[in-house]
């Protein structure tokens, strides 16, 4: 017997529409056939078709940035972007090293959306944040500048991604949003006066935010890359966020934590909490982390 509720799915792998006005049984298979036939538009496909298409103004901007070592100048002045007043939370010194082999970490890493509500200490938090996105001991000396490097790669060394963290079950810390300041390994409290419903962070079900330790949101300011790279900026930002989220997963695993990278976050809701302008400032990706 055929389940009458599922009968509309029988032809989903065989039906290909050639008429844009035929919207019956519409799904991504049919939409894709319309994209290939140029009967429909896709912002994603349009971006891919023009990927790495650079104009004269892009080359002029990149040449100017490289000639005056703009990335080095910005890097050396990064400390000016970090707040150091009494509101800032100074984290304990991170562990000097994490004694787990990379092979073991890679083998144990897995996606997890359900957690135990067991709090983590500030020292564990400090170690997790520092080795995920902090400054590494390696420095570059060029043109009388001292350039700090981090534990992940960045297009042009501009480090345009800021990390916003919702701390939930962390010992001796108030639940709320914080901006991670990598040079000083500190947390700047944000939006402390706003009512926040953590159940509104993500789309769908099965993501236990209330029992997690951290929700992480990667923020991108378009102007931080566009002035040099133009339309190539989004690709560089997405690649960087991928490296940052992988770092976070691996360091979390090495510390006995589990987590998951989540693309289905409620972008507008998070950006409103963080007072983003929705034009130059955007959240690109999210991660969640906790003890199982």
Secondary structure by P-SEA (a helix, b strand, c coil): cccccccccccccccccccccccccccaaaaaaaaaacccccaaaaaaaacccccaaaaaaaaaaaaaaaaaaaaaaccccccccccbbbbccccccccccaaaaaaabbbbcccccccccaaaaaaaaaaacccccbbbbcccbbbbbcccccccccccbbbbbbccccccccbbbbbbbccccbbbbccccccccccccccccccccccccbbbbbbbcccccccccccaaaaaaaaaaaaaaaaaaaaaaaacbbbbbbcccaaaaaaaaacccccccccccccccccc
